[in-house]
Amino acid sequence: MVANLDNDTQVLASDPEDRYVRDRLVWNPAMHAIPISGIRRMVNRAAELDDVVHLSIGQPDFGTPRHIIDAHIHALEAGQTGYTMDAGLPELLTALKDYYNDQYRSTLSEDNFLVTTGATEGIYLLITAMAAPGREFIIADPTFLLYAPLIRMNGGQVRTVPTKASEGHQIDPERIINMIGPNTHAIVLNSPSNPTGTVYPRETIEWLCQEAAYRGVEILSDEVYDRLILDDIDYPSVLSCATDLDGVAVVSSFSKTYAMPGLRVGWIVADQNTIRTLRRYHMFTTTVASTPAQWAGVAALLGDQSCVDSMVREYSRRRDRVVDLVADTPGLTGYWPQGAFYIAPSLPHGVDAGKLAMRMLEETGVCVIPGDAFGEHSSDLLRISYSTSMEKIEEAFARMQPWMERQPELAGYS
């Protein structure tokens, strides 16, 4: 929203929490496609309160494994602080190639990878390089909050596929396929999903890849949580479901798998022509990812993987408990998330999760994220992160459950 004050002076969004007010409108109007983050709204309010228990954090609560820290320090001490090649550190590109070829039985080369400053840059590069006026992108609702604003900033249109907690937030591939029209440019997937923890089954991914290829529609797959699979299931990466890389791009990173989000190293996997094009774009954004952090990434891929296994076991243990706690919480409809470290249960129809979450934070000190941060059709959801200790999870629900039971809008729901 832009409020006109006079011929020369305007201010950006009138929301009292907006910190970006200027006397004169200097920003590109596309900036108005960027919403005030629902996550920031909750976390900022929590910072003003005492004795807050966070079920809101979207990053691992584990420390970065020692061998990764040592590699980062060694790179600094060895003077590895200059620029790498724009595609990334050669040693990291080779390690990524070997990892993917082993994990997904693919035949990738180093030229199929571009190292980015976290997965966020990878998503930014792919979406902003593709989005344009008249182009439509199909995304789930709820889904990761980055996609829609980037599409809209660049003139693209967003078409959403709402999902339901009662159905495990699974997408209906037939519905997506029926939405494809002459202006559809891409389908954006996120599995395991942030905010739902949902893992899409292989038949869903294969069907979408097949139909998208037939219709000339791109598949962009955010697979940041691909190693955080909490059940004994085969993870269906787009790379193992698509016939080839034509029209397919995958984004991932070290952040969640190896508990190193602040080191900011991610990557794109795509066909060589796409990587060549994005390398030029990458040079005009962040140029290269941090060199010492890339060496840490090499150590992550080549080192002992038991650190990942132990984290996944603990996330699985927490997931099991959180599912039970959600089931025992008045007003919440849960399900069984199979990946990441999130669950997004729903509230009864008509209950505003944003207002309820803020009230609960202020009255109980428990911070969760309302679903409207992740989609316009998700205002009845609460994202609960179990990337915290079991003790804090138990404490949070011990506060939440009696409070929820007292809320008049939840009366009759158990």
matplotlib code that plots the C-alpha trace (Angstrom):
import matplotlib.pyplot as plt

x = [0.0, 1.3, -0.3, -0.2, 0.7, 1.3, 2.8, 6.3, 6.0, 4.8, 5.4, 5.5, 3.0, 1.1, 1.5, 2.8, 5.4, 6.9, 10.4, 11.1, 9.2, 10.8, 9.9, 10.1, 9.2, 12.6, 11.9, 11.0, 7.2, 8.0, 9.2, 5.6, 5.4, 7.5, 5.3, 6.2, 7.4, 4.9, 7.9, 9.6, 6.4, 6.2, 9.9, 10.3, 7.4, 8.9, 12.1, 10.2, 8.9, 10.5, 10.5, 9.6, 9.7, 10.3, 8.7, 9.3, 12.9, 13.6, 17.2, 18.9, 19.5, 22.5, 26.1, 28.0, 30.0, 33.6, 35.2, 33.3, 34.3, 38.0, 37.9, 36.5, 39.2, 41.9, 40.9, 41.1, 44.5, 45.8, 44.8, 42.0, 40.1, 40.2, 37.6, 36.9, 35.7, 32.3, 30.7, 32.3, 35.3, 36.5, 36.9, 33.3, 31.9, 33.6, 32.4, 28.8, 29.0, 30.1, 27.6, 24.6, 25.8, 26.0, 22.8, 20.5, 22.4, 22.7, 25.4, 26.0, 29.3, 30.8, 29.2, 25.7, 26.3, 26.5, 27.5, 25.5, 25.4, 22.9, 19.9, 18.2, 20.4, 19.8, 16.0, 16.4, 18.5, 16.2, 12.9, 14.0, 15.7, 12.4, 9.6, 8.2, 4.9, 2.4, 4.2, 2.4, 4.0, 2.1, 3.0, 1.5, -0.2, 1.3, 4.8, 8.2, 7.6, 10.3, 8.7, 5.6, 7.2, 10.0, 7.6, 5.4, 8.4, 9.3, 5.8, 4.9, 1.6, 1.2, -1.4, -1.7, -2.8, -4.2, -3.4, -5.1, -3.6, -6.3, -4.7, -1.2, -0.7, -0.2, -0.6, -3.0, -0.9, -4.0, -5.2, -1.9, -1.8, -5.3, -4.2, -1.5, -2.4, -0.8, 0.8, 2.1, 5.9, 6.9, 5.8, 7.7, 8.0, 9.3, 9.7, 10.2, 8.2, 8.7, 6.3, 4.6, 7.3, 5.4, 7.3, 5.6, 5.5, 7.5, 4.4, 3.4, 6.9, 7.2, 3.7, 4.4, 7.8, 6.3, 3.4, 5.6, 8.1, 5.3, 3.7, 7.0, 6.7, 9.7, 10.1, 11.9, 12.5, 13.6, 15.2, 17.0, 15.6, 16.3, 18.5, 16.1, 13.8, 12.4, 10.9, 12.4, 11.3, 13.0, 13.3, 12.1, 14.3, 13.2, 16.6, 15.6, 12.1, 12.7, 13.8, 16.6, 17.6, 15.9, 13.4, 14.4, 16.4, 17.0, 18.2, 19.8, 22.3, 24.4, 22.4, 19.9, 21.6, 24.9, 23.6, 25.6, 23.0, 25.2, 28.0, 25.6, 26.6, 24.0, 23.9, 21.8, 21.7, 20.5, 21.4, 24.7, 23.0, 21.0, 24.1, 26.0, 23.3, 22.9, 26.7, 26.5, 23.6, 25.4, 28.4, 26.3, 24.6, 27.0, 29.9, 30.9, 30.0, 32.4, 35.6, 36.3, 32.7, 33.0, 35.9, 33.7, 31.2, 33.8, 34.5, 30.8, 30.4, 33.6, 33.6, 31.9, 28.1, 27.2, 26.6, 23.7, 22.3, 22.3, 20.5, 17.9, 17.3, 16.7, 14.4, 12.4, 12.1, 10.9, 8.5, 6.9, 6.3, 5.1, 2.5, 1.1, 1.1, -0.7, -3.3, -3.9, -4.1, -7.7, -8.5, -5.6, -5.8, -2.5, -1.0, 2.3, 5.1, 7.9, 10.6, 12.3, 11.5, 8.0, 4.4, 1.6, -1.7, -4.9, -7.3, -11.1, -12.6, -12.8, -10.3, -7.6, -4.3, -2.4, -4.5, -4.5, -0.7, 0.0, -2.4, -0.9, 2.6, 1.7, -0.3, 1.8, 5.2, 5.0, 6.0, 4.7, 4.3, 0.8, 0.2, -0.5, 3.2, 3.3, 0.2, -3.0, -5.1, -3.3, -4.6, -6.0, -2.6, 0.2, 3.7, 5.4, 9.1, 10.6, 14.1, 14.6, 15.1, 12.6, 12.4, 11.4, 8.9, 7.3, 7.3, 5.7, 2.8, 2.3, 1.6, -0.3, -2.8, -4.6, -4.5, -6.1, -8.7, -9.8, -10.2, -13.9, -13.4, -12.0, -14.9, -16.2, -13.0, -10.6]
y = [0.0, 3.5, 6.5, 9.8, 12.8, 15.4, 15.6, 15.0, 13.0, 9.4, 6.8, 3.0, 0.6, 2.2, -0.8, 0.5, -2.2, -1.1, 0.2, 1.3, 4.6, 7.2, 10.9, 10.4, 7.3, 6.2, 2.5, 0.6, 0.0, -3.7, -3.5, -3.4, -7.1, -7.8, -8.3, -7.7, -11.1, -12.9, -14.6, -11.3, -9.9, -12.8, -13.0, -9.3, -9.2, -12.2, -10.3, -7.7, -10.4, -12.4, -16.2, -17.1, -20.6, -20.7, -23.2, -20.7, -21.1, -22.4, -23.5, -26.4, -26.2, -28.4, -27.1, -27.3, -30.6, -30.2, -31.4, -28.7, -26.0, -27.2, -27.0, -23.5, -22.4, -24.1, -22.3, -19.0, -19.8, -21.0, -17.8, -19.2, -15.9, -14.8, -15.2, -18.7, -19.3, -17.9, -21.4, -22.3, -23.8, -26.7, -29.1, -28.4, -28.8, -32.2, -33.2, -32.2, -34.1, -37.2, -36.9, -36.5, -39.3, -41.6, -40.5, -40.4, -42.7, -39.7, -38.9, -35.3, -33.4, -30.4, -28.2, -29.1, -27.1, -23.5, -22.7, -19.9, -17.8, -20.1, -21.6, -18.2, -16.9, -20.0, -19.5, -15.8, -16.4, -19.0, -17.2, -13.7, -15.0, -16.6, -14.5, -11.9, -10.2, -12.7, -15.8, -17.9, -19.9, -22.7, -23.1, -24.9, -23.0, -23.0, -23.0, -21.3, -17.6, -16.5, -17.7, -15.6, -12.2, -12.9, -14.0, -10.9, -8.5, -9.4, -9.1, -12.8, -14.2, -16.7, -19.5, -21.4, -24.9, -25.0, -28.0, -29.3, -30.5, -33.2, -34.5, -34.2, -31.1, -33.3, -31.7, -33.1, -33.6, -33.9, -30.6, -29.0, -30.5, -29.2, -25.7, -25.6, -23.2, -21.3, -18.8, -21.4, -21.1, -23.2, -25.3, -24.6, -27.6, -27.8, -31.3, -31.8, -28.7, -25.6, -25.0, -28.4, -31.1, -32.9, -35.2, -35.7, -39.3, -40.5, -41.0, -37.4, -36.1, -38.4, -37.5, -33.8, -34.1, -36.1, -33.8, -30.6, -31.9, -32.8, -29.3, -27.3, -26.2, -25.8, -27.6, -25.7, -27.9, -26.6, -29.6, -27.9, -30.6, -33.6, -35.3, -34.7, -37.6, -38.9, -42.2, -45.2, -44.0, -43.4, -39.6, -38.8, -36.0, -34.4, -35.5, -39.2, -38.7, -36.6, -38.2, -35.7, -32.2, -30.4, -28.0, -29.1, -27.2, -28.1, -25.9, -27.1, -26.1, -27.2, -25.1, -27.6, -30.9, -30.0, -27.3, -24.5, -21.9, -18.9, -20.1, -19.4, -22.0, -23.5, -24.6, -25.1, -28.3, -27.9, -28.6, -27.0, -24.3, -23.1, -23.1, -21.1, -18.5, -18.3, -17.9, -14.6, -13.5, -14.8, -12.6, -9.5, -10.5, -12.0, -12.9, -15.9, -17.6, -17.3, -19.2, -20.5, -21.6, -23.5, -25.4, -26.2, -27.6, -29.9, -31.2, -31.7, -33.8, -35.8, -36.2, -38.6, -38.5, -39.9, -36.3, -36.1, -39.5, -38.5, -35.2, -37.0, -39.6, -36.8, -34.9, -38.1, -38.6, -35.1, -35.4, -38.5, -36.6, -33.4, -35.3, -36.8, -33.4, -31.7, -34.5, -33.7, -29.9, -28.5, -27.0, -28.4, -30.9, -32.6, -35.2, -37.1, -35.0, -37.1, -34.6, -31.4, -30.2, -28.6, -29.4, -27.1, -28.2, -26.4, -24.5, -24.7, -22.9, -19.2, -18.9, -16.3, -18.0, -14.7, -13.1, -16.3, -16.8, -13.3, -13.6, -16.9, -15.4, -12.5, -14.6, -17.8, -16.9, -19.6, -18.4, -20.2, -18.8, -18.2, -19.8, -16.5, -16.0, -18.9, -18.4, -16.4, -19.6, -20.7, -18.2, -21.1, -22.8, -22.6, -23.6, -25.4, -26.0, -28.8, -27.7, -27.2, -29.5, -32.0, -30.2, -26.9, -28.8, -30.3, -26.9, -25.1, -27.6, -27.6, -23.9, -24.1, -26.8, -25.3, -21.9, -23.3, -25.1, -21.7, -19.9, -19.4, -19.7, -23.3, -24.3, -27.8, -28.8, -31.3]
z = [0.0, -0.8, 0.9, -1.0, 1.1, -1.5, -5.0, -3.8, -0.6, -0.2, 2.4, 2.1, 3.8, 6.7, 8.9, 12.3, 12.3, 9.0, 9.7, 6.1, 6.0, 3.8, 3.2, -0.6, -2.6, -3.9, -4.2, -7.3, -7.0, -7.2, -3.6, -2.6, -3.5, -0.4, 2.6, 6.2, 7.4, 9.7, 11.2, 12.0, 13.5, 16.0, 16.8, 17.2, 19.7, 21.5, 21.9, 24.0, 26.4, 29.2, 29.6, 26.0, 24.7, 20.9, 18.7, 15.9, 14.9, 11.4, 11.9, 13.6, 17.3, 17.0, 16.8, 13.6, 13.6, 14.7, 11.5, 9.5, 11.9, 11.7, 7.9, 8.0, 10.5, 8.5, 5.3, 7.1, 8.6, 5.2, 3.5, 1.5, 1.6, -2.0, -4.7, -6.1, -9.7, -10.2, -10.4, -7.1, -5.5, -7.9, -5.0, -3.8, -7.3, -7.5, -4.1, -5.0, -8.2, -6.5, -3.7, -6.1, -8.4, -5.5, -3.7, -6.8, -9.3, -11.6, -14.2, -13.3, -14.0, -12.2, -15.0, -13.6, -10.4, -9.4, -5.8, -4.3, -1.1, 0.6, -1.0, -0.8, -3.5, -5.6, -5.3, -6.1, -9.2, -10.6, -9.9, -10.9, -14.0, -15.1, -13.7, -16.1, -16.9, -18.2, -16.8, -14.2, -11.5, -9.6, -5.9, -2.9, -0.1, 2.4, 1.2, 1.9, 2.1, -0.4, -3.7, -4.2, -3.5, -5.9, -8.6, -8.1, -7.8, -11.4, -12.8, -12.7, -11.4, -8.6, -8.7, -5.5, -4.7, -1.1, 1.0, 4.2, 7.5, 7.5, 4.3, 5.6, 3.4, 0.4, -3.0, -5.6, -8.8, -11.0, -9.7, -10.5, -14.0, -14.7, -13.7, -16.4, -19.1, -21.9, -19.5, -17.0, -16.9, -13.9, -11.0, -7.7, -5.4, -1.8, -0.3, 2.5, 3.0, 5.1, 6.9, 6.9, 7.0, 4.2, 1.9, -1.5, -2.7, -5.7, -7.8, -7.3, -8.3, -11.3, -12.6, -12.3, -14.0, -16.8, -17.4, -17.1, -19.6, -22.0, -21.7, -21.7, -18.1, -15.8, -12.5, -9.7, -6.7, -3.3, -1.7, 1.3, 3.7, 1.5, 4.1, 7.0, 6.2, 9.5, 8.4, 6.6, 3.1, -0.1, -0.7, -4.3, -5.5, -8.7, -10.0, -9.6, -10.9, -14.1, -17.3, -17.7, -16.5, -19.4, -17.7, -14.2, -11.5, -7.9, -5.1, -1.9, 0.8, 3.7, 6.2, 7.6, 6.9, 8.6, 11.0, 9.4, 8.3, 9.0, 6.7, 3.7, 1.1, -1.2, -4.8, -7.9, -9.9, -13.5, -17.1, -18.3, -20.4, -17.4, -15.2, -17.8, -17.9, -14.2, -13.7, -15.5, -13.3, -10.1, -11.0, -10.7, -7.4, -4.8, -7.2, -5.2, -2.0, 1.0, 0.1, 3.7, 4.0, 0.7, 2.1, 5.1, 2.7, 1.2, 4.7, 5.3, 2.2, 2.5, 6.2, 8.6, 8.1, 11.5, 12.6, 10.1, 11.2, 14.9, 14.1, 12.0, 14.8, 17.3, 15.0, 14.5, 18.2, 18.7, 15.8, 17.3, 20.6, 18.9, 16.9, 20.1, 21.8, 18.9, 19.0, 22.7, 22.2, 22.0, 18.6, 16.6, 13.7, 13.1, 10.8, 10.4, 8.9, 7.4, 6.9, 8.1, 11.6, 11.2, 11.6, 10.6, 12.3, 11.5, 13.8, 13.4, 10.3, 10.9, 13.7, 12.8, 13.6, 13.4, 16.2, 18.3, 18.0, 19.1, 22.0, 23.0, 22.8, 25.1, 27.6, 27.7, 26.3, 23.6, 20.2, 17.1, 13.6, 12.1, 8.7, 6.9, 6.8, 4.3, 2.2, 1.7, 2.2, 5.4, 7.9, 10.0, 10.5, 13.1, 12.2, 15.0, 14.8, 16.9, 16.3, 20.0, 23.0, 24.1, 27.5, 25.7, 23.6, 26.7, 28.5, 25.5, 25.3, 29.0, 28.7, 25.4, 26.1, 29.1, 27.4, 24.2, 26.2, 27.7, 24.3, 23.5, 19.7, 20.4, 22.6, 21.7, 19.9, 21.5]

ax = plt.figure().add_subplot(projection="3d")
ax.plot(x, y, z, "-o")
ax.set_aspect("equal")
plt.show()
